[in-house]
Amino acid sequence: MTSIEAIQLFLEEFAPTRLAEPWDNVGLLVGDSRGDVARLMTCLTVTPATVAEAIELRADLIVAHHPLPFSAVNRLTTETTVGRMLLELMEARIAIYSPHTAFDSAAAGINQRLAEGLGLRGIVPIVPHKDGQGAGRCGWLEDPLTLSELAERLMKFLGIAALQMVGSVDQVVRTVGVACGSGGEFLDAARHAGSDVMVMGEARFHTCLEAEAWGMGLLLPGHFASERFGVEALASILGWHFPDAHVWASEKECDPLHWIASRFSASTLQP
C-alpha cells in the first residue's frame, strides 16, 4: 500500500518546496508520514464541506492547495473554524499536505498550465529562480488577439461564464503575464517583462487602477477558477503515479462567490 511518505516525496519532487514563497506554509502539515494511503482527495481549500466529504468517503490524506494551518495556531479548540476542522480531521486520522505556491511555480504547476491553456509561446517565469524555474509566467501569442478575444479563450479554458476585466475590449494583446490566485504582487514584474495584459485570479482595487494607469489590461476570472482546475489535474497525476490508491478531486468544493444580476433596469435605479 502507498504510504504518506511516498506521496510526500513525490510531491516535493513534482512541486519542490524550495519554490514556495517565504511567507508560505507548505509540505506535510498534519499527520504521520508512516501512515498508509488507500484513499486520497485533492481540493483547493480545506473547508467544512471538504472536511465532511473527506470523512464521509474515508480519505487517508487530503492534498489541499491552500495550507491548513496557514499561520501559527495558539490554541486548538472547536471555538474557531480552523480548530474545529483540524480536530475533526485528526480524530478521523486524515493527514493534510499542501503544495500551495510551490505548485503555483512548479515546472508543470498551475501557472505553467494556465499559460499553456491560453496558447502562449516562449513561456518563461515572470520572477525567475536560480534553478531555472520561478514564479508566475509570461509568454507571447502567435497571433495577436483583442483583450475580449483573450477573455473568451480564458473563460473557455477554465469553464466559466464571466470574469472581470480592466482595459478596453479592443485593446491588442501580444504578450501575456499569468499569476494564479492573488497575483497583484507580480504586476510590476509582468509590466517590465513587456506584458500587455496580466491574467490573475483576483486583484485589489488599487492594483486595477495601477494597471489602468500603465495601459495594461487585466483579466480576473476569480481566485477559485484560476486554481481549482490545477487541483483537478493534480488528482489525475497522483492517481496515475499511485494506482493502488483511490484518488479524486473534491466533488463538494465550490466557489463561495456568486454573480447576481439586478431584476431592475439601470434606469430605475437612478435617483
N, C-alpha and C positions, 0 to 999 in steps of 0.2 A: 504493500500500500504506500501511496505517496505521503511523504512527511511534510510538515510545515517548513522544516529547514530546507528541503529540496526546492520547494516553491519560492522560498525566500532567496535562495542562492540564484535561481533562475531570474527572478525579478530584479535582483541587484546587478545582474549582468545585462538584462534587457533595458533597464532604466537605472543606470548607476547612480547611487545616492550622492556621489560627488557632484552630479549635475544639479542637485537641488539648490534652491535659493538659501542663503544663510539663515533667514528667519523661519525656514520651514521645519516641519517635524515629520520625517519620512522613515520608512522601514517597518519592522515588526513592532507594533505599538502595544498590543495586548496578546497574551498567550504564551504558550510553551513551544519553542521551536522543535521539541522532540515529539510533539503530538502528530497524529495521523490525520490525513485529509481524504475523506471519501466524497465529501460534497463541498463545493466552493462557489460562493456568489460574489460577483463584482457589482459595484454600484458607484455612482458619483459621490454620494454623501450618505453617511450613517444618520438616519432619521428614525423616529418612532415607527414609521411604515416599513422601512427596510429592516429594522431590528425584528419586528414582528414576522416579516417574511422569512428571514434567516432562521429564526427559532422554529417557526411552523414547518419549514422544509428541511430542518435538521442540518443546517450548514455547519461545517467544522471551521471554516475560515471565510472571512469577508475581506476581499481586496477592494478597498474604498479609495477612490481618488483623493478626496479631501480627508485629512487626518482627523482621527478621534482617539485620544485627545489631541487638540492642536496646540494649546498652551498649557502651562502648568496648572494642575488641579490641586487646590489646597485641601479640599475635603471631598469625599466620595459618598454622597447621600442621595436619597430619592427626591430631595427638595429642588434639585436642578435637573434640567433635561439631560445634560451631559452625564451627570452622575447616575441618573435613573437608567439611561441606555447602557452605560458601562457595566453597571451592576447586573442588569438583565443578561447581557452578553456573557459576562464572566460566570454567572450562575448556569448558563447553558453551555459553558465551556467552548465558546466561539471566539476564535482569535481574530485580530484585525491587522492587516498590513496596508500601508498607504505609500504609493509611489509619488503622488502629487507632482510637484514641479520637476522632479527627475523625469517623470513620464512626459510632462509637457515638452521637455527639452531633448529627450532621447532621440537617437537616430531614426527610430521607427515610432516616435511618440506622437502625441496629439497634434502639435503644431506642424510637424512634417506631413502628417496625413491630411490635415486641413489644407495645407499649401498644395499638396498633390491633388486633392479633391477639387480645388479651384483651377487646376490645369496649369499651374505655374511652372516655368522652366528656370534652370540655373538656380535652384533653391539653395540658400545658404542661411546660417543663423544671423539674426539681427545683432545679437551680442555674442560673439564667438568666445568659446573657451579654449584653453591651451591645447586640449586634446583633439581639436578639430570639430567638436560638437558645440552646442551653445543654446542660448535662449531665444525664443521667437524664431520666425522665419521670414525671408523676403525672396521674391523672385519676379520674373517678368512674364508677361503674356505674349504668346507667339503672335497673336493678332489683337491689337488694342480693342478694348470694349468701352462702352459708356459705363458710368457708375451704376445706372439702373440695370444694365445687362449683367454686370458682375454680381449685383444683388440677386438677380434671378438665378444665376448659376449657384450662388452660395445657398439660397433657400432650397433649391432642388437637391443639392448635395446633403444638406442637413435634414431635409424632410420637414421643413417648417413653412408656414404660410405668410409670415410677416417678420419684419425686422425694423430697426431704427436706422436712420441714415443721416449723416452730416455731409452737405455738399450738394451740388447741382446734379440732377438726374442725367443730364447730357455731358457731364464732365468726362473727358477722355482719360482712360486709365491704361497705363502701360506697365507700371511696376507696383507690386502689392506687398505690404507687410502683414504679417499674421502673428497674433498673440492671443491664445485662447483664454477664457475666463476674464479676470480683471487685468487687462493688458495696458492700461494707461501709462505705466512706467516705461514702456518701450516706445512710446510715441516719438520722443526726440531722436532716439537712435534710428528709428524707421525713417524719419524725415531726412536725417543725414545720409542714410543709405539710398536715398532717392525715391522713396515710395510715394506714389501719387495718392494712394489710399491705404488705410490701415483697417484690417479686419480684426476685431476683438469681441469678446463676449459682451462686455459692458464697459461703460466709461462714466466718470464723473462729469457733471455739467461743465466745469471749468476746463476739463480735458477736451470736451467737444468745442468749446469756444477757442481753445488754443489751436486745435486742428483747423478750424474755420479761418482763423487769422493767418495761418500758414498756407491756406489754399489746399489743404489735404482733405480728402474725403474720409469718412468713417462709415463702416458697416458694422452694426451691433445686433447680432442675432439673439443675444441673451446669454448669460453665463451658462445656464443649463444646456442649451442647444449647442454651444460651442465646444462642450466637453463630453456630453453624455455619449455621443457616437464612439468616442475613444474607449470608454469602459466596455461598450458592447464588442468592439474589436478585440479588446484585451481578453474578454471571456473566450472568444474563439481561439485566440493564440494559446491561452492556458489550457483549454480543452484539447487542443492538438498536441501540445507538449506533454500533457499528463492524462493520457487516455483512460487510465484506471480510476480517475476522479470524475464525478458528475459536476460539470461547470456550467453556470448560467449567469446571465446579466439580470439584475433585479427586474421583475415584472411589475412591481408595485410603485417603483420610483416615478415621480412626475415633477414637472416644473411647478414651483409654488406660485409663479407669476402667470397671470392670465390676461388676455386682451378683453376689454369690454367696450362695446360701442353704445353711444347715447341713442336713446329712442327719440330724441328731439332733434330737429334740424338746427343747423348753426344759426339760422336767422331767429329762431325762437329763443335762443339763449342770449341774445343781445339785450343790454339793459334798456 
